[in-house]
Amino acid sequence: MPPAQLDEVKEALADVGLPGMSVSETRVFDESSRRREVYRGSSYIVDFTLKVKIDIVVGDDAVRRILEVLEKSAGTGQPNDSRVSVTDVVEVVRIRTGERGEEAVDYPASSLHLAEA
């Protein structure tokens, strides 16, 4: 997702009770977004677009609601809209306490407001 959308997405997720996430800056290569730019008189081809990657680990019951929130807050209707990947997490272990599975997830489904807002 473009960095400019991060605040809107963060607020939408907080509204359903998700108080945290991991955010990384990443660069995406997409042939359709190649462009030529001029900097100090020199012409350059810009191959990569700066994006923000969000990682969220939630309980299974929360996935559908989180996806709905992401679609509404990150979707623009433009061809280069963000993508959301859902990946099964085989095991979660909180190293400090030894908790495993759903107990080790920072934001289990029970802590989120899953009803449609």
Buried (B, 14 or more C-beta within 10 A) or exposed (E): BBEEBBEEBBEBBEEBBBEEBEBEEEEBEEEEEEEEEEEEEEEEEEEEBEBBEBEBBBBEEBEEBBEBBBEEBBEEEEEEBBEBEEEEEEEBEEEEEEEEEBEBBBBBBEBBEBEEE
